[in-house]
């Protein structure tokens, strides 16, 4: 089936805008990478079991995220005994994570990079220079046999302590542990 003329025209306009964007030598490009130092922590698995034991898994969140959420609220441990007994994360394992976005009280209209020129509203806070608006860190109950309710209570404690600092358009989300295992 042939595409309608209006759709072809829209695709042509987008392609021309993309070509103009990429051929422009003065387009905004960040020349440096921001350092994201990470530290090793032991994470107590929520659903993953090795036999009947609950394993400690080695995770490496950024220092900024751990400082933002605080180590105690995340349920992570950094003791030498726990780190030495922690195992590398199995393939396809994703720990429970809490994510925060610091919102800006005055959202701004922006134009998308990539040459499309599409307009969107940016709700996240300032990210220029050393400023950071997005944080992500693993979260665990921290005890020997964590439960889902305990992890949710940890997330609620973080919500209580950080809620006011996230701003009007700030966001706090919890994603639970995920593990896919290939059977064949």
Secondary structure as UniProt FT lines:
FT   HELIX           5..23
FT   TURN            25..26
FT   STRAND          41..44
FT   TURN            51..52
FT   STRAND          56..59
FT   HELIX           63..69
FT   HELIX           71..74
FT   HELIX           80..85
FT   TURN            91..92
FT   STRAND          93..94
FT   STRAND          97..101
FT   STRAND          103..111
FT   TURN            113..116
FT   STRAND          119..124
FT   TURN            129..130
FT   STRAND          134..138
FT   TURN            144..145
FT   HELIX           148..162
FT   HELIX           163..166
FT   TURN            168..169
FT   STRAND          171..175
FT   STRAND          178..179
//
